[in-house]
Amino acid sequence: MGARYRVHSRECPGYIEHLLIDAESGAVVLEPGADLGYYFDAAAMLNRGLSVEEVLNLLSTRPISKKCGC
């Protein structure tokens, strides 16, 4: 049996957008965004049984990645 929550990516003009989809219902669980790691982290936590509210709370405390100015 596959994972219930899956990350899907789609190419948009100038960037790639990621979605978190509930494979059972086809519903989008999280609003589209650009941080792929955020969506994989969310999918892993949801697939382990955490609620969407718990996942969003945990991800809100996640450090913000910064791009190198080199």
PDB file of N, CA, C and O in Angstrom:
ATOM      1  N   MET A   1       0.841  -1.179   0.000  1.00  0.00           N
ATOM      2  CA  MET A   1       0.000   0.000   0.000  1.00  0.00           C
ATOM      3  C   MET A   1       0.888   1.245   0.000  1.00  0.00           C
ATOM      4  O   MET A   1       1.851   1.320   0.763  1.00  0.00           O
ATOM      5  N   GLY A   2       0.573   2.205  -0.839  1.00  0.00           N
ATOM      6  CA  GLY A   2       1.351   3.440  -0.940  1.00  0.00           C
ATOM      7  C   GLY A   2       0.977   4.438   0.137  1.00  0.00           C
ATOM      8  O   GLY A   2       0.024   4.243   0.891  1.00  0.00           O
ATOM      9  N   ALA A   3       1.735   5.490   0.189  1.00  0.00           N
ATOM     10  CA  ALA A   3       1.490   6.553   1.154  1.00  0.00           C
ATOM     11  C   ALA A   3       0.211   7.307   0.790  1.00  0.00           C
ATOM     12  O   ALA A   3      -0.084   7.532  -0.384  1.00  0.00           O
ATOM     13  N   ARG A   4      -0.534   7.689   1.814  1.00  0.00           N
ATOM     14  CA  ARG A   4      -1.778   8.422   1.570  1.00  0.00           C
ATOM     15  C   ARG A   4      -1.498   9.846   1.090  1.00  0.00           C
ATOM     16  O   ARG A   4      -2.155  10.336   0.172  1.00  0.00           O
ATOM     17  N   TYR A   5      -0.523  10.507   1.714  1.00  0.00           N
ATOM     18  CA  TYR A   5      -0.216  11.895   1.371  1.00  0.00           C
ATOM     19  C   TYR A   5       1.012  11.927   0.479  1.00  0.00           C
ATOM     20  O   TYR A   5       2.049  11.355   0.814  1.00  0.00           O
ATOM     21  N   ARG A   6       0.890  12.600  -0.658  1.00  0.00           N
ATOM     22  CA  ARG A   6       1.966  12.612  -1.648  1.00  0.00           C
ATOM     23  C   ARG A   6       2.243  14.028  -2.129  1.00  0.00           C
ATOM     24  O   ARG A   6       1.350  14.873  -2.201  1.00  0.00           O
ATOM     25  N   VAL A   7       3.502  14.258  -2.454  1.00  0.00           N
ATOM     26  CA  VAL A   7       3.917  15.556  -2.984  1.00  0.00           C
ATOM     27  C   VAL A   7       3.882  15.489  -4.509  1.00  0.00           C
ATOM     28  O   VAL A   7       4.427  14.566  -5.116  1.00  0.00           O
ATOM     29  N   HIS A   8       3.245  16.463  -5.103  1.00  0.00           N
ATOM     30  CA  HIS A   8       3.214  16.590  -6.560  1.00  0.00           C
ATOM     31  C   HIS A   8       3.824  17.932  -6.924  1.00  0.00           C
ATOM     32  O   HIS A   8       3.622  18.926  -6.226  1.00  0.00           O
ATOM     33  N   SER A   9       4.561  17.956  -8.004  1.00  0.00           N
ATOM     34  CA  SER A   9       5.190  19.193  -8.468  1.00  0.00           C
ATOM     35  C   SER A   9       4.721  19.484  -9.881  1.00  0.00           C
ATOM     36  O   SER A   9       4.476  18.581 -10.681  1.00  0.00           O
ATOM     37  N   ARG A  10       4.604  20.766 -10.160  1.00  0.00           N
ATOM     38  CA  ARG A  10       4.235  21.175 -11.519  1.00  0.00           C
ATOM     39  C   ARG A  10       5.043  22.407 -11.891  1.00  0.00           C
ATOM     40  O   ARG A  10       5.333  23.267 -11.059  1.00  0.00           O
ATOM     41  N   GLU A  11       5.390  22.461 -13.153  1.00  0.00           N
ATOM     42  CA  GLU A  11       6.197  23.576 -13.637  1.00  0.00           C
ATOM     43  C   GLU A  11       5.282  24.729 -14.020  1.00  0.00           C
ATOM     44  O   GLU A  11       4.323  24.564 -14.773  1.00  0.00           O
ATOM     45  N   CYS A  12       5.600  25.881 -13.489  1.00  0.00           N
ATOM     46  CA  CYS A  12       4.900  27.118 -13.814  1.00  0.00           C
ATOM     47  C   CYS A  12       5.923  28.037 -14.484  1.00  0.00           C
ATOM     48  O   CYS A  12       7.124  27.793 -14.369  1.00  0.00           O
ATOM     49  N   PRO A  13       5.487  29.066 -15.168  1.00  0.00           N
ATOM     50  CA  PRO A  13       6.450  29.969 -15.814  1.00  0.00           C
ATOM     51  C   PRO A  13       7.424  30.573 -14.793  1.00  0.00           C
ATOM     52  O   PRO A  13       7.028  31.372 -13.945  1.00  0.00           O
ATOM     53  N   GLY A  14       8.682  30.188 -14.883  1.00  0.00           N
ATOM     54  CA  GLY A  14       9.714  30.755 -14.036  1.00  0.00           C
ATOM     55  C   GLY A  14       9.946  30.077 -12.702  1.00  0.00           C
ATOM     56  O   GLY A  14      10.864  30.472 -11.983  1.00  0.00           O
ATOM     57  N   TYR A  15       9.167  29.085 -12.336  1.00  0.00           N
ATOM     58  CA  TYR A  15       9.362  28.405 -11.052  1.00  0.00           C
ATOM     59  C   TYR A  15       8.642  27.054 -11.051  1.00  0.00           C
ATOM     60  O   TYR A  15       7.864  26.750 -11.955  1.00  0.00           O
ATOM     61  N   ILE A  16       8.913  26.261 -10.032  1.00  0.00           N
ATOM     62  CA  ILE A  16       8.231  24.979  -9.854  1.00  0.00           C
ATOM     63  C   ILE A  16       7.383  25.080  -8.596  1.00  0.00           C
ATOM     64  O   ILE A  16       7.859  25.522  -7.551  1.00  0.00           O
ATOM     65  N   GLU A  17       6.143  24.676  -8.699  1.00  0.00           N
ATOM     66  CA  GLU A  17       5.191  24.745  -7.595  1.00  0.00           C
ATOM     67  C   GLU A  17       4.928  23.333  -7.074  1.00  0.00           C
ATOM     68  O   GLU A  17       4.804  22.389  -7.854  1.00  0.00           O
ATOM     69  N   HIS A  18       4.844  23.197  -5.766  1.00  0.00           N
ATOM     70  CA  HIS A  18       4.625  21.897  -5.141  1.00  0.00           C
ATOM     71  C   HIS A  18       3.278  21.889  -4.427  1.00  0.00           C
ATOM     72  O   HIS A  18       2.835  22.905  -3.892  1.00  0.00           O
ATOM     73  N   LEU A  19       2.643  20.729  -4.431  1.00  0.00           N
ATOM     74  CA  LEU A  19       1.352  20.538  -3.777  1.00  0.00           C
ATOM     75  C   LEU A  19       1.424  19.301  -2.900  1.00  0.00           C
ATOM     76  O   LEU A  19       2.174  18.371  -3.198  1.00  0.00           O
ATOM     77  N   LEU A  20       0.659  19.281  -1.832  1.00  0.00           N
ATOM     78  CA  LEU A  20       0.517  18.082  -1.015  1.00  0.00           C
ATOM     79  C   LEU A  20      -0.900  17.576  -1.229  1.00  0.00           C
ATOM     80  O   LEU A  20      -1.873  18.264  -0.921  1.00  0.00           O
ATOM     81  N   ILE A  21      -1.002  16.364  -1.761  1.00  0.00           N
ATOM     82  CA  ILE A  21      -2.277  15.781  -2.170  1.00  0.00           C
ATOM     83  C   ILE A  21      -2.629  14.597  -1.277  1.00  0.00           C
ATOM     84  O   ILE A  21      -1.765  13.792  -0.930  1.00  0.00           O
ATOM     85  N   ASP A  22      -3.913  14.497  -0.906  1.00  0.00           N
ATOM     86  CA  ASP A  22      -4.439  13.313  -0.234  1.00  0.00           C
ATOM     87  C   ASP A  22      -4.786  12.320  -1.345  1.00  0.00           C
ATOM     88  O   ASP A  22      -5.728  12.548  -2.105  1.00  0.00           O
ATOM     89  N   ALA A  23      -4.039  11.230  -1.444  1.00  0.00           N
ATOM     90  CA  ALA A  23      -4.214  10.270  -2.539  1.00  0.00           C
ATOM     91  C   ALA A  23      -5.575   9.576  -2.492  1.00  0.00           C
ATOM     92  O   ALA A  23      -6.053   9.100  -3.522  1.00  0.00           O
ATOM     93  N   GLU A  24      -6.207   9.507  -1.319  1.00  0.00           N
ATOM     94  CA  GLU A  24      -7.515   8.843  -1.220  1.00  0.00           C
ATOM     95  C   GLU A  24      -8.637   9.704  -1.782  1.00  0.00           C
ATOM     96  O   GLU A  24      -9.520   9.203  -2.478  1.00  0.00           O
ATOM     97  N   SER A  25      -8.603  11.005  -1.479  1.00  0.00           N
ATOM     98  CA  SER A  25      -9.688  11.883  -1.909  1.00  0.00           C
ATOM     99  C   SER A  25      -9.319  12.754  -3.108  1.00  0.00           C
ATOM    100  O   SER A  25     -10.198  13.280  -3.790  1.00  0.00           O
ATOM    101  N   GLY A  26      -8.022  12.906  -3.363  1.00  0.00           N
ATOM    102  CA  GLY A  26      -7.567  13.787  -4.427  1.00  0.00           C
ATOM    103  C   GLY A  26      -7.532  15.253  -4.027  1.00  0.00           C
ATOM    104  O   GLY A  26      -7.237  16.117  -4.853  1.00  0.00           O
ATOM    105  N   ALA A  27      -7.831  15.539  -2.765  1.00  0.00           N
ATOM    106  CA  ALA A  27      -7.873  16.918  -2.278  1.00  0.00           C
ATOM    107  C   ALA A  27      -6.471  17.465  -2.035  1.00  0.00           C
ATOM    108  O   ALA A  27      -5.565  16.733  -1.636  1.00  0.00           O
ATOM    109  N   VAL A  28      -6.308  18.756  -2.279  1.00  0.00           N
ATOM    110  CA  VAL A  28      -5.061  19.447  -1.953  1.00  0.00           C
ATOM    111  C   VAL A  28      -5.084  19.724  -0.454  1.00  0.00           C
ATOM    112  O   VAL A  28      -6.017  20.346   0.054  1.00  0.00           O
ATOM    113  N   VAL A  29      -4.049  19.256   0.257  1.00  0.00           N
ATOM    114  CA  VAL A  29      -3.992  19.385   1.714  1.00  0.00           C
ATOM    115  C   VAL A  29      -3.337  20.695   2.127  1.00  0.00           C
ATOM    116  O   VAL A  29      -3.791  21.340   3.072  1.00  0.00           O
ATOM    117  N   LEU A  30      -2.274  21.097   1.433  1.00  0.00           N
ATOM    118  CA  LEU A  30      -1.584  22.357   1.723  1.00  0.00           C
ATOM    119  C   LEU A  30      -1.588  23.229   0.478  1.00  0.00           C
ATOM    120  O   LEU A  30      -1.503  22.731  -0.645  1.00  0.00           O
ATOM    121  N   GLU A  31      -1.688  24.519   0.687  1.00  0.00           N
ATOM    122  CA  GLU A  31      -1.645  25.470  -0.420  1.00  0.00           C
ATOM    123  C   GLU A  31      -0.343  25.294  -1.203  1.00  0.00           C
ATOM    124  O   GLU A  31       0.681  24.950  -0.613  1.00  0.00           O
ATOM    125  N   PRO A  32      -0.361  25.521  -2.506  1.00  0.00           N
ATOM    126  CA  PRO A  32       0.848  25.381  -3.319  1.00  0.00           C
ATOM    127  C   PRO A  32       1.965  26.311  -2.850  1.00  0.00           C
ATOM    128  O   PRO A  32       1.710  27.413  -2.366  1.00  0.00           O
ATOM    129  N   GLY A  33       3.202  25.848  -3.000  1.00  0.00           N
ATOM    130  CA  GLY A  33       4.355  26.648  -2.609  1.00  0.00           C
ATOM    131  C   GLY A  33       5.616  26.166  -3.291  1.00  0.00           C
ATOM    132  O   GLY A  33       5.595  25.201  -4.056  1.00  0.00           O
ATOM    133  N   ALA A  34       6.725  26.852  -3.005  1.00  0.00           N
ATOM    134  CA  ALA A  34       7.981  26.579  -3.702  1.00  0.00           C
ATOM    135  C   ALA A  34       8.981  25.751  -2.901  1.00  0.00           C
ATOM    136  O   ALA A  34       9.942  25.248  -3.483  1.00  0.00           O
ATOM    137  N   ASP A  35       8.797  25.589  -1.590  1.00  0.00           N
ATOM    138  CA  ASP A  35       9.772  24.897  -0.733  1.00  0.00           C
ATOM    139  C   ASP A  35       9.488  23.392  -0.708  1.00  0.00           C
ATOM    140  O   ASP A  35       8.662  22.915   0.070  1.00  0.00           O
ATOM    141  N   LEU A  36      10.184  22.661  -1.567  1.00  0.00           N
ATOM    142  CA  LEU A  36       9.946  21.222  -1.696  1.00  0.00           C
ATOM    143  C   LEU A  36      10.136  20.486  -0.372  1.00  0.00           C
ATOM    144  O   LEU A  36       9.353  19.594  -0.047  1.00  0.00           O
ATOM    145  N   GLY A  37      11.158  20.845   0.390  1.00  0.00           N
ATOM    146  CA  GLY A  37      11.421  20.195   1.671  1.00  0.00           C
ATOM    147  C   GLY A  37      10.260  20.321   2.635  1.00  0.00           C
ATOM    148  O   GLY A  37       9.969  19.386   3.381  1.00  0.00           O
ATOM    149  N   TYR A  38       9.592  21.464   2.632  1.00  0.00           N
ATOM    150  CA  TYR A  38       8.431  21.718   3.492  1.00  0.00           C
ATOM    151  C   TYR A  38       7.332  20.693   3.203  1.00  0.00           C
ATOM    152  O   TYR A  38       6.726  20.146   4.124  1.00  0.00           O
ATOM    153  N   TYR A  39       7.084  20.439   1.927  1.00  0.00           N
ATOM    154  CA  TYR A  39       6.017  19.520   1.530  1.00  0.00           C
ATOM    155  C   TYR A  39       6.380  18.069   1.832  1.00  0.00           C
ATOM    156  O   TYR A  39       5.519  17.288   2.237  1.00  0.00           O
ATOM    157  N   PHE A  40       7.645  17.700   1.638  1.00  0.00           N
ATOM    158  CA  PHE A  40       8.061  16.340   1.990  1.00  0.00           C
ATOM    159  C   PHE A  40       7.993  16.123   3.497  1.00  0.00           C
ATOM    160  O   PHE A  40       7.580  15.056   3.951  1.00  0.00           O
ATOM    161  N   ASP A  41       8.397  17.128   4.280  1.00  0.00           N
ATOM    162  CA  ASP A  41       8.293  17.019   5.736  1.00  0.00           C
ATOM    163  C   ASP A  41       6.836  16.863   6.157  1.00  0.00           C
ATOM    164  O   ASP A  41       6.517  16.020   6.996  1.00  0.00           O
ATOM    165  N   ALA A  42       5.958  17.668   5.579  1.00  0.00           N
ATOM    166  CA  ALA A  42       4.535  17.601   5.907  1.00  0.00           C
ATOM    167  C   ALA A  42       3.954  16.237   5.535  1.00  0.00           C
ATOM    168  O   ALA A  42       3.209  15.651   6.321  1.00  0.00           O
ATOM    169  N   ALA A  43       4.281  15.731   4.360  1.00  0.00           N
ATOM    170  CA  ALA A  43       3.773  14.428   3.930  1.00  0.00           C
ATOM    171  C   ALA A  43       4.227  13.323   4.872  1.00  0.00           C
ATOM    172  O   ALA A  43       3.442  12.444   5.226  1.00  0.00           O
ATOM    173  N   ALA A  44       5.487  13.364   5.277  1.00  0.00           N
ATOM    174  CA  ALA A  44       6.011  12.339   6.186  1.00  0.00           C
ATOM    175  C   ALA A  44       5.269  12.361   7.516  1.00  0.00           C
ATOM    176  O   ALA A  44       4.907  11.309   8.041  1.00  0.00           O
ATOM    177  N   MET A  45       5.040  13.551   8.065  1.00  0.00           N
ATOM    178  CA  MET A  45       4.340  13.651   9.351  1.00  0.00           C
ATOM    179  C   MET A  45       2.884  13.221   9.237  1.00  0.00           C
ATOM    180  O   MET A  45       2.370  12.536  10.122  1.00  0.00           O
ATOM    181  N   LEU A  46       2.214  13.615   8.156  1.00  0.00           N
ATOM    182  CA  LEU A  46       0.822  13.211   7.963  1.00  0.00           C
ATOM    183  C   LEU A  46       0.713  11.698   7.776  1.00  0.00           C
ATOM    184  O   LEU A  46      -0.210  11.072   8.299  1.00  0.00           O
ATOM    185  N   ASN A  47       1.642  11.117   7.041  1.00  0.00           N
ATOM    186  CA  ASN A  47       1.624   9.670   6.830  1.00  0.00           C
ATOM    187  C   ASN A  47       1.925   8.898   8.109  1.00  0.00           C
ATOM    188  O   ASN A  47       1.625   7.707   8.193  1.00  0.00           O
ATOM    189  N   ARG A  48       2.507   9.551   9.095  1.00  0.00           N
ATOM    190  CA  ARG A  48       2.774   8.927  10.403  1.00  0.00           C
ATOM    191  C   ARG A  48       1.614   9.112  11.373  1.00  0.00           C
ATOM    192  O   ARG A  48       1.657   8.599  12.491  1.00  0.00           O
ATOM    193  N   GLY A  49       0.573   9.841  10.960  1.00  0.00           N
ATOM    194  CA  GLY A  49      -0.622   9.936  11.785  1.00  0.00           C
ATOM    195  C   GLY A  49      -0.893  11.277  12.444  1.00  0.00           C
ATOM    196  O   GLY A  49      -1.901  11.418  13.136  1.00  0.00           O
ATOM    197  N   LEU A  50      -0.032  12.263  12.255  1.00  0.00           N
ATOM    198  CA  LEU A  50      -0.300  13.580  12.820  1.00  0.00           C
ATOM    199  C   LEU A  50      -1.427  14.249  12.045  1.00  0.00           C
ATOM    200  O   LEU A  50      -1.641  13.958  10.868  1.00  0.00           O
ATOM    201  N   SER A  51      -2.144  15.146  12.712  1.00  0.00           N
ATOM    202  CA  SER A  51      -3.216  15.884  12.045  1.00  0.00           C
ATOM    203  C   SER A  51      -2.618  17.042  11.253  1.00  0.00           C
ATOM    204  O   SER A  51      -1.470  17.430  11.471  1.00  0.00           O
ATOM    205  N   VAL A  52      -3.400  17.582  10.341  1.00  0.00           N
ATOM    206  CA  VAL A  52      -2.943  18.723   9.546  1.00  0.00           C
ATOM    207  C   VAL A  52      -2.607  19.886  10.472  1.00  0.00           C
ATOM    208  O   VAL A  52      -1.604  20.569  10.263  1.00  0.00           O
ATOM    209  N   GLU A  53      -3.426  20.121  11.488  1.00  0.00           N
ATOM    210  CA  GLU A  53      -3.177  21.212  12.440  1.00  0.00           C
ATOM    211  C   GLU A  53      -1.846  21.016  13.166  1.00  0.00           C
ATOM    212  O   GLU A  53      -1.082  21.968  13.325  1.00  0.00           O
ATOM    213  N   GLU A  54      -1.566  19.790  13.606  1.00  0.00           N
ATOM    214  CA  GLU A  54      -0.294  19.508  14.286  1.00  0.00           C
ATOM    215  C   GLU A  54       0.891  19.731  13.351  1.00  0.00           C
ATOM    216  O   GLU A  54       1.907  20.299  13.750  1.00  0.00           O
ATOM    217  N   VAL A  55       0.754  19.287  12.124  1.00  0.00           N
ATOM    218  CA  VAL A  55       1.831  19.436  11.142  1.00  0.00           C
ATOM    219  C   VAL A  55       2.106  20.913  10.869  1.00  0.00           C
ATOM    220  O   VAL A  55       3.262  21.337  10.847  1.00  0.00           O
ATOM    221  N   LEU A  56       1.053  21.692  10.662  1.00  0.00           N
ATOM    222  CA  LEU A  56       1.242  23.120  10.403  1.00  0.00           C
ATOM    223  C   LEU A  56       1.887  23.813  11.592  1.00  0.00           C
ATOM    224  O   LEU A  56       2.716  24.706  11.417  1.00  0.00           O
ATOM    225  N   ASN A  57       1.514  23.408  12.799  1.00  0.00           N
ATOM    226  CA  ASN A  57       2.115  23.981  14.003  1.00  0.00           C
ATOM    227  C   ASN A  57       3.608  23.657  14.063  1.00  0.00           C
ATOM    228  O   ASN A  57       4.425  24.536  14.338  1.00  0.00           O
ATOM    229  N   LEU A  58       3.961  22.406  13.807  1.00  0.00           N
ATOM    230  CA  LEU A  58       5.373  22.018  13.825  1.00  0.00           C
ATOM    231  C   LEU A  58       6.168  22.716  12.724  1.00  0.00           C
ATOM    232  O   LEU A  58       7.291  23.163  12.956  1.00  0.00           O
ATOM    233  N   LEU A  59       5.597  22.808  11.546  1.00  0.00           N
ATOM    234  CA  LEU A  59       6.309  23.438  10.437  1.00  0.00           C
ATOM    235  C   LEU A  59       6.442  24.947  10.618  1.00  0.00           C
ATOM    236  O   LEU A  59       7.339  25.560  10.038  1.00  0.00           O
ATOM    237  N   SER A  60       5.572  25.547  11.407  1.00  0.00           N
ATOM    238  CA  SER A  60       5.677  26.994  11.638  1.00  0.00           C
ATOM    239  C   SER A  60       6.905  27.338  12.471  1.00  0.00           C
ATOM    240  O   SER A  60       7.362  28.481  12.459  1.00  0.00           O
ATOM    241  N   THR A  61       7.442  26.355  13.195  1.00  0.00           N
ATOM    242  CA  THR A  61       8.638  26.589  14.007  1.00  0.00           C
ATOM    243  C   THR A  61       9.904  26.150  13.281  1.00  0.00           C
ATOM    244  O   THR A  61      11.003  26.265  13.823  1.00  0.00           O
ATOM    245  N   ARG A  62       9.757  25.651  12.068  1.00  0.00           N
ATOM    246  CA  ARG A  62      10.883  25.180  11.258  1.00  0.00           C
ATOM    247  C   ARG A  62      11.753  26.362  10.855  1.00  0.00           C
ATOM    248  O   ARG A  62      11.233  27.398  10.440  1.00  0.00           O
ATOM    249  N   PRO A  63      13.060  26.222  10.971  1.00  0.00           N
ATOM    250  CA  PRO A  63      13.943  27.328  10.564  1.00  0.00           C
ATOM    251  C   PRO A  63      13.743  27.682   9.094  1.00  0.00           C
ATOM    252  O   PRO A  63      13.531  26.807   8.254  1.00  0.00           O
ATOM    253  N   ILE A  64      13.812  28.948   8.805  1.00  0.00           N
ATOM    254  CA  ILE A  64      13.675  29.414   7.426  1.00  0.00           C
ATOM    255  C   ILE A  64      15.030  29.287   6.747  1.00  0.00           C
ATOM    256  O   ILE A  64      16.032  29.814   7.231  1.00  0.00           O
ATOM    257  N   SER A  65      15.051  28.583   5.624  1.00  0.00           N
ATOM    258  CA  SER A  65      16.318  28.433   4.902  1.00  0.00           C
ATOM    259  C   SER A  65      16.637  29.739   4.183  1.00  0.00           C
ATOM    260  O   SER A  65      15.750  30.416   3.666  1.00  0.00           O
ATOM    261  N   LYS A  66      17.899  30.068   4.164  1.00  0.00           N
ATOM    262  CA  LYS A  66      18.336  31.300   3.509  1.00  0.00           C
ATOM    263  C   LYS A  66      19.305  30.947   2.396  1.00  0.00           C
ATOM    264  O   LYS A  66      20.148  30.061   2.537  1.00  0.00           O
ATOM    265  N   LYS A  67      19.168  31.650   1.304  1.00  0.00           N
ATOM    266  CA  LYS A  67      20.069  31.422   0.181  1.00  0.00           C
ATOM    267  C   LYS A  67      21.387  32.134   0.442  1.00  0.00           C
ATOM    268  O   LYS A  67      21.430  33.221   1.018  1.00  0.00           O
ATOM    269  N   CYS A  68      22.428  31.506   0.011  1.00  0.00           N
ATOM    270  CA  CYS A  68      23.763  32.089   0.156  1.00  0.00           C
ATOM    271  C   CYS A  68      23.896  33.298  -0.767  1.00  0.00           C
ATOM    272  O   CYS A  68      23.463  33.260  -1.919  1.00  0.00           O
ATOM    273  N   GLY A  69      24.487  34.349  -0.260  1.00  0.00           N
ATOM    274  CA  GLY A  69      24.689  35.546  -1.063  1.00  0.00           C
ATOM    275  C   GLY A  69      26.028  35.555  -1.774  1.00  0.00           C
ATOM    276  O   GLY A  69      26.501  36.605  -2.210  1.00  0.00           O
ATOM    277  N   CYS A  70      26.643  34.376  -1.892  1.00  0.00           N
ATOM    278  CA  CYS A  70      27.977  34.283  -2.507  1.00  0.00           C
ATOM    279  C   CYS A  70      27.941  34.661  -3.970  1.00  0.00           C
ATOM    280  O   CYS A  70      28.974  34.639  -4.639  1.00  0.00           O
TER     281      CYS A  70
END
